[in-house]
Amino acid sequence: MEKKQNAKPAKLKIRKGDLVQVIAGDSKGSQGKVLEVIIEKSRVIVEGANMVSKHTKPNATSPNGGIVKQEAAIHISNLMLVDPKSGKATRVGRAKNAAGKLVRVAKKSGEEIK
């Protein structure tokens, strides 16, 4: 399957700095902060989730090299935003606030996501 040349990337409801919960995979149930969002691949790197062992060669920063544990990217469909009010996983909606600006809203509590 070939991608279109000028295809617009999907609108993602999770942003850098959000608190998310992993809902599928080996890290299921773990929560963490979003460190990075890779829009082109619809993937996210979450703090403390989906840890992998990476073998590193000795270099200037790590003279001994060895095995380093680090976070790997998780597909965005395997994550859910954590409701700021209840602390449980919730879907994300969009609504206008008092100033008339479109903001993200937690579907469970109706709370605005900052």
N, C-alpha and C positions, 0 to 999 in steps of 0.2 A: 504494500500500500504506500503510495507516494503522497507526501504532504504538499499542499498548495504553496506556491511561492509567497504570496502575500497574505497567508492565513493569519488572522488575529488570534493571539493566545487567549485562552479561556479566562473569564473573570473569576478570580479565586476569592473565597470568602475568609481565608486565613492569611494573616499578615505577620511580618517579623515582630517579635515581642509578645505575641498572643500566648496565652496558656492553653495548651491542647491536651487531649487524652487520646491515647492510641486505642483503637477499637478492634483492630485485627492484626494478626501476625505474632511473632515471637515476643514482642514487647507489649502485648495486649494488656490494658489496664494501667499502664504507666502514664504519668503526667509529666509535662515539661514545657519549657519555654521554647518558642520557635526562634532558632538562631539564624536561619537562612531560608528563603523561598526561591526555588528554581522554577520560574514561570514556564519556560519552554517545555520542560518535562513534567510539569504538574507534580513536582516533588518538593518535600520540605525536610530540613534537618532539624530534629528536635533534641534538646538538651537531655542527655541521659537515656535516650531511647534508641533502639536498633544499633546497639554497640557491636562493632566488628574489630577483629584483630588485624592490624596492618603491620607487615614486616618492613622495617626500614633499614636501608644501608647506612653505614657510618658516614656522617658528613660534618660540616662545621657546627651546626646547631646541636646534633646528637652524636658525639664522637664514638660512642659504643654501638650505636644502632640498636637493633633488637625488635621486640614486638610491642607495638603501641595500640592501646584500645582507643577507638574513636567512633563518633556517631556517623552512621550512614544515612543516606536519604530514604525517606518513606513516602509512598504515594499519598497524595492529599485525600484520596477516598478512604484511607485507613485511619484518618484522624477526625476528631470532633472537637469543637471549641468548648472550653469549660465555662459554664454560666458564672458570671461574677457574683451573683447573689447566692445561689444554692451550692455552687462548687461541683455540680454534676454536668455531664456532657449534654450539649444542646445543639440544635440546628441554628443556623444564622439566617436572619431575615434583614430586610432593609426598610427603613421608615424615615419620615421627615421629623426632625426635632423642632423645638420651639422657634429656632432661628430660620427654619425652612430648609435646612441643609439635610441631605440624604446621609443617614448614618446606619451602621450595622447594629442590629438588635438581636438579643438572645430570644429565641422562640419560647423557651420554657417560662421565663420570668418577665419578659418584655423590657428587660434592663438594657440600656445602651452599652455597647462594647467600646471601651476607650482604647 
